[in-house]
Amino acid sequence: MRRLRSAVTCSALALLAALTLATTAVPAQAVLPSKLILSVYKGQTADPASLQRTAILTCDPDGGTHPQPVKACGALRSVNGYIAKLPGNPDIFCPLIFDPRTATAKGTWRGRPVRFQHTYGNDCELHRASTPIFDF
C-alpha cells in the first residue's frame, strides 16, 4: 500500500511540474525591438553637410521621433525590415526633374543589422518608392 501511495504521489508531482513548466515557458519566437535612424540628404551622397532631415523610428513598440511610427513600422513588418523590398506607390506621378535625394537607414530590425542607402532622382521619387518610411 505504501508503494502505491508513493507512486501516485510521484506521478501527481511529475504532472504538476510538467503543467507548471508548460504554462511558464517563453514563446519560441519573441519579437525583438527595432530601432532605425532614418536620414535624407540633398544630393547623390550621404555627406553630413547635405543632411536635410532625420528621424528615429522604433518598432515593437512603435514610436520614436518619426511622425507616423505605426504606419512606418507596419510597412517594414510587411517586408521583414528590408526597405529595398517596399512596394512603393505606383499611383504617385513624379516630375522628371533631377534634384537627387539620398536616403539612409542604419540600426537594427528585430536583432538584425540594417544598412540601407539609395539615391532617388528627386524627393517625389523618394516618397513614391519608400512611403511612409522616409515621410518626415
RAQUI-V658028 format. One record per pair of residues at least 24 apart in sequence whose ideal C-beta (glycine too) atoms are under 10 Angstrom apart, sorted by the first residue. I is the first residue (numbers start at 1). J is the second residue. D is the distance in Angstrom with one decimal. If there is no record, write none. Layout:
# RAQUI-V658028
I|J|D, I|J|D
This chain:
# RAQUI-V658028
30|60|9.9, 30|110|9.7, 30|111|10.0, 31|59|8.9, 31|60|5.0, 31|77|9.6, 31|110|6.3, 31|111|9.4, 32|59|9.8, 32|60|7.2, 32|108|7.8, 32|109|8.7, 32|110|4.6, 32|111|4.3, 32|112|8.8, 33|58|6.5, 33|59|7.0, 33|60|4.9, 33|61|7.2, 33|62|9.9, 33|63|9.9, 33|108|8.3, 33|109|9.8, 33|110|7.9, 33|111|8.9, 34|58|6.6, 34|59|4.2, 34|60|6.1, 34|61|10.0, 34|62|9.5, 34|64|9.9, 34|73|7.7, 34|76|7.5, 34|77|9.4, 34|81|6.8, 34|107|7.1, 34|108|5.9, 34|109|4.7, 34|110|5.6, 34|111|8.3, 34|112|8.8, 34|114|8.2, 35|59|7.9, 35|60|9.8, 35|63|9.7, 35|64|7.4, 35|106|9.6, 35|107|4.8, 35|108|6.0, 35|109|8.8, 35|114|9.3, 36|64|8.2, 36|66|8.8, 36|72|8.9, 36|73|9.6, 36|76|8.1, 36|81|8.5, 36|83|8.7, 36|104|9.7, 36|105|4.9, 36|106|6.9, 36|107|4.0, 36|108|7.7, 36|109|7.2, 36|114|6.1, 36|116|8.5, 36|133|8.5, 37|64|9.2, 37|65|9.8, 37|104|8.1, 37|105|7.1, 37|106|5.1, 37|107|5.6, 37|114|9.6, 38|64|9.0, 38|65|9.4, 38|66|7.0, 38|72|8.5, 38|83|9.2, 38|103|7.4, 38|104|7.3, 38|105|5.3, 38|106|8.5, 38|107|8.7, 38|116|9.0, 38|130|9.4, 38|133|6.6, 38|134|6.1, 38|135|9.8, 38|136|7.1, 39|102|8.4, 39|103|7.2, 39|104|4.8, 39|105|7.8, 39|106|8.1, 39|117|9.4, 39|134|8.8, 39|136|9.9, 40|101|5.7, 40|102|7.3, 40|103|5.4, 40|104|8.0, 40|120|9.4, 40|123|8.0, 40|126|6.9, 40|130|9.9, 40|134|5.8, 40|136|8.2, 41|100|8.9, 41|101|6.8, 41|102|4.4, 41|103|7.8, 41|104|7.4, 41|117|9.5, 41|119|8.8, 42|99|7.9, 42|100|7.6, 42|101|6.4, 42|102|8.1, 42|123|9.0, 43|99|9.2, 43|100|5.8, 43|101|7.8, 43|102|6.4, 43|119|8.2, 44|100|4.9, 44|101|8.9, 44|102|6.2, 44|119|5.0, 44|120|9.8, 45|100|9.2, 45|102|6.1, 45|117|9.1, 45|119|7.9, 46|102|5.3, 46|103|8.8, 46|104|5.2, 46|106|9.8, 46|117|6.1, 46|119|9.0, 47|102|8.5, 50|100|10.0, 50|101|9.5, 50|102|8.0, 51|102|9.8, 51|104|9.7, 52|101|7.6, 52|102|9.6, 52|123|8.9, 53|134|8.7, 53|136|6.2, 54|104|9.1, 54|136|8.2, 55|133|9.5, 55|134|8.4, 55|135|9.3, 55|136|4.3, 56|107|8.4, 56|136|9.8, 57|105|8.4, 57|107|8.2, 57|133|7.7, 57|134|9.9, 57|136|8.7, 58|107|9.0, 59|109|7.8, 59|110|8.2, 60|109|9.8, 60|110|7.4, 64|136|9.9, 65|136|7.9, 66|132|8.6, 66|133|8.5, 66|134|9.5, 66|135|8.4, 66|136|5.6, 67|132|9.0, 67|135|7.4, 67|136|5.4, 68|131|9.6, 68|132|5.1, 68|133|9.3, 68|135|6.3, 68|136|7.8, 69|132|9.5, 70|132|9.4, 71|131|8.8, 71|132|4.5, 71|133|9.1, 71|135|8.3, 72|130|9.6, 72|131|9.2, 72|132|5.0, 72|133|5.3, 72|134|8.8, 72|135|7.6, 72|136|8.7, 73|132|9.6, 73|133|9.5, 74|132|8.6, 75|130|8.5, 75|131|7.8, 75|132|5.9, 75|133|6.2, 75|135|10.0, 76|105|9.4, 76|109|6.8, 76|110|9.6, 76|114|9.4, 76|132|9.7, 76|133|7.0, 77|109|9.4, 77|110|9.3, 79|109|9.8, 79|133|9.9, 80|109|7.6, 80|110|8.1, 80|112|8.9, 81|105|9.4, 81|107|9.7, 81|108|8.8, 81|109|3.0, 81|110|6.5, 81|112|6.7, 81|114|6.3, 81|116|9.6, 82|109|8.2, 82|112|9.7, 82|114|8.6, 82|116|8.5, 83|109|9.2, 83|114|7.6, 83|116|4.6, 83|117|9.7, 83|118|8.0, 83|129|9.3, 83|130|6.6, 83|133|6.1, 83|134|8.9, 84|116|6.7, 84|118|7.1, 84|129|9.2, 84|130|9.2, 86|129|6.9, 86|130|5.6, 86|131|8.0, 86|132|9.5, 86|133|6.8, 86|134|10.0, 87|129|9.2, 87|131|9.8, 88|125|9.3, 88|127|9.1, 88|128|5.6, 88|129|4.4, 88|130|6.9, 88|131|7.1, 89|127|8.0, 89|128|5.5, 89|129|8.2, 89|130|9.3, 89|131|5.4, 89|132|9.5, 90|128|7.5, 90|129|9.8, 91|128|8.6, 92|124|6.9, 92|125|8.8, 92|127|6.7, 92|128|4.2, 92|129|9.2, 92|131|7.8, 93|124|8.3, 93|128|8.5, 94|120|9.2, 94|121|7.5, 94|122|6.6, 94|123|8.8, 94|124|3.7, 94|125|5.1, 94|126|9.3, 94|127|8.1, 94|128|5.8, 94|129|9.6, 95|121|9.5, 95|122|7.3, 95|124|6.7, 95|125|9.5, 96|121|7.8, 96|122|8.7, 96|125|9.7, 97|121|7.8, 97|122|5.5, 97|123|9.6, 97|124|8.3, 97|125|9.7, 98|122|6.8, 98|125|10.0, 99|123|7.0, 99|124|9.1, 99|125|9.6, 100|125|9.0, 100|126|9.2, 101|125|7.8, 101|126|4.8, 101|127|9.3, 101|134|8.6, 102|126|8.8, 103|129|8.7, 103|130|6.5, 103|133|8.1, 103|134|5.1, 104|134|9.5, 105|130|9.4, 105|133|7.5, 105|134|8.5
